[in-house]
Amino acid sequence: MKIKELKTYVVANPPPHNGGPYFVFLKLTTDDKIEGIGEVYGAPFHPHKVALLIEDIFERHVINWDPFRIESLWRIIYSSGYSQHPDMTLMGVLSGIEMACWDIIGKSLNQPIYNLLGGQVHEKLRSYTYLYPDSNSVTKDAWSIADVFGHPELTPERAAAYVKQGFTAVKFDPVMPMSAFDPRQLSLEVLDNAELVIKNTREAVGSKCDLLIGTHGQMTTSSAIRLAKRMEPFDPLWFEEPVPPENVNEMARVAQSTSIPIATGERLSTKYEFVGLLEKQAAAILQPALGRVGGILEAKKIAGMAEAHYTHIAPHLYCGPIEAAANIQIATCSANFLIQESIETFCGFHTEVLINPICWDDGYIIPPKTPGLGVELNEEVALNNPYNGGIFPKMEEQPI
């Protein structure tokens, strides 16, 4: 069996853009017409440029390759250009190609991928979502994500609404926005508001729901420790990326200063970046994004390292449903899986762009029994929703 063809899809995710404004999918086809799909998590380049990078890697390394030889292909692409370094863009491209190879392997053997990586451990996967504005609210035009994350009344209201849907955990960032000039020292006003938001949200959901504090590296170490002390009485399940991921020593200082578990990993790639977190005891929960970390096998290796350190994995997802499907495969076969990020209940466009949608039921994802990734891209929908915009701005470009 040899890989013969590549097709890429740069797909617009319609409003309200939950999971991002665009998704980059790819499809590999073998000489015996088995197809595998993959997804590349956002790189710091325009998605159409990312599609060109996928084509470049395919033409140089993937065409005529045996999709079963994943370990060799991974090493060849990782080492291309005499790099051998966790480059976020290259690893995103490699991740999408790698998961498409696994999809082909699973289909050729008529097995879900998790059965090829140790077998099913979890019958269902506990799920959480970010808080999003209420699409049915008459005031929705006045709401932004920052409002829903950090408003003493709106945040608990939205959290309670997700509990009614069946969620047992929700995530929000009470110190938004982010800035290109982070990390920063939070003001007393921001600290006071964050504490009030978390307090009110805990009171709104009681013990029925875990609170996941999903910050984005906005704080200096000292500021993160100050916020953690205020949050501890409300017992969050985790404190995510309290400081930027570039300095493991400072992440470890936060971890050693609070009883709240530290979670991180969405901006890291390969086992080589995650091993430092474990060695420094900088995180209790690892969050690899499978469209960036290096793919499914690399995530399994990271899960194994984490298990030896009594550390959980909680695969990250702010992306499309193909990366979600890969996350589900690795979560299903990993003993130290904790919880899976969902984009709400995978409704809306996350359902429309798949032929066989992800199954979410009363707070849990039900792993598929079908071969490969367990989902199929609806190519007609993907092609009918081309992305023609710019790069979605995620950070303030001026100091706060």
Rosetta blueprint (number, residue, H / E / L):
1 M L
2 K L
3 I E
4 K E
5 E E
6 L E
7 K E
8 T E
9 Y E
10 V E
11 V E
12 A E
13 N L
14 P L
15 P L
16 P L
17 H L
18 N L
19 G L
20 G L
21 P L
22 Y E
23 F E
24 V E
25 F E
26 L E
27 K E
28 L E
29 T E
30 T E
31 D L
32 D L
33 K L
34 I L
35 E E
36 G E
37 I E
38 G E
39 E E
40 V E
41 Y L
42 G L
43 A L
44 P L
45 F L
46 H L
47 P H
48 H H
49 K H
50 V H
51 A H
52 L H
53 L H
54 I H
55 E H
56 D H
57 I H
58 F H
59 E H
60 R H
61 H H
62 V H
63 I L
64 N L
65 W L
66 D L
67 P L
68 F L
69 R L
70 I H
71 E H
72 S H
73 L H
74 W H
75 R H
76 I H
77 I H
78 Y H
79 S L
80 S H
81 G H
82 Y H
83 S L
84 Q L
85 H L
86 P L
87 D L
88 M H
89 T H
90 L H
91 M H
92 G H
93 V H
94 L H
95 S H
96 G H
97 I H
98 E H
99 M H
100 A H
101 C H
102 W H
103 D H
104 I H
105 I H
106 G H
107 K H
108 S H
109 L H
110 N L
111 Q L
112 P E
113 I H
114 Y H
115 N H
116 L H
117 L L
118 G L
119 G L
120 Q L
121 V L
122 H L
123 E L
124 K L
125 L E
126 R E
127 S E
128 Y E
129 T E
130 Y E
131 L L
132 Y L
133 P L
134 D L
135 S L
136 N L
137 S L
138 V L
139 T L
140 K H
141 D H
142 A H
143 W L
144 S L
145 I H
146 A H
147 D H
148 V H
149 F H
150 G H
151 H L
152 P L
153 E L
154 L H
155 T H
156 P H
157 E H
158 R H
159 A H
160 A H
161 A H
162 Y H
163 V H
164 K H
165 Q H
166 G L
167 F L
168 T L
169 A E
170 V E
171 K E
172 F E
173 D L
174 P L
175 V L
176 M L
177 P L
178 M L
179 S E
180 A L
181 F L
182 D L
183 P L
184 R E
185 Q L
186 L L
187 S L
188 L H
189 E H
190 V H
191 L H
192 D H
193 N H
194 A H
195 E H
196 L H
197 V H
198 I H
199 K H
200 N H
201 T H
202 R H
203 E H
204 A H
205 V H
206 G H
207 S H
208 K H
209 C L
210 D E
211 L E
212 L E
213 I E
214 G L
215 T L
216 H L
217 G L
218 Q L
219 M E
220 T L
221 T H
222 S H
223 S H
224 A H
225 I H
226 R H
227 L H
228 A H
229 K H
230 R H
231 M H
232 E H
233 P H
234 F H
235 D L
236 P L
237 L L
238 W E
239 F E
240 E E
241 E L
242 P L
243 V L
244 P L
245 P L
246 E L
247 N L
248 V H
249 N H
250 E H
251 M H
252 A H
253 R H
254 V H
255 A H
256 Q H
257 S L
258 T L
259 S L
260 I L
261 P L
262 I E
263 A E
264 T E
265 G L
266 E L
267 R L
268 L L
269 S L
270 T H
271 K H
272 Y H
273 E H
274 F H
275 V H
276 G H
277 L H
278 L H
279 E H
280 K L
281 Q L
282 A L
283 A L
284 A L
285 I E
286 L E
287 Q L
288 P L
289 A L
290 L L
291 G L
292 R L
293 V L
294 G L
295 G L
296 I H
297 L H
298 E H
299 A H
300 K H
301 K H
302 I H
303 A H
304 G H
305 M H
306 A H
307 E H
308 A H
309 H L
310 Y L
311 T L
312 H E
313 I E
314 A L
315 P L
316 H L
317 L L
318 Y L
319 C L
320 G L
321 P H
322 I H
323 E H
324 A H
325 A H
326 A H
327 N H
328 I H
329 Q H
330 I H
331 A H
332 T H
333 C L
334 S L
335 A L
336 N L
337 F E
338 L L
339 I L
340 Q E
341 E E
342 S E
343 I L
344 E L
345 T L
346 F L
347 C L
348 G L
349 F H
350 H H
351 T H
352 E H
353 V L
354 L E
355 I L
356 N L
357 P L
358 I L
359 C E
360 W E
361 D E
362 D L
363 G L
364 Y E
365 I E
366 I E
367 P L
368 P L
369 K L
370 T L
371 P L
372 G E
373 L L
374 G L
375 V L
376 E L
377 L E
378 N L
379 E H
380 E H
381 V H
382 A H
383 L H
384 N L
385 N L
386 P E
387 Y L
388 N L
389 G L
390 G L
391 I L
392 F L
393 P L
394 K L
395 M L
396 E E
397 E L
398 Q L
399 P L
400 I L
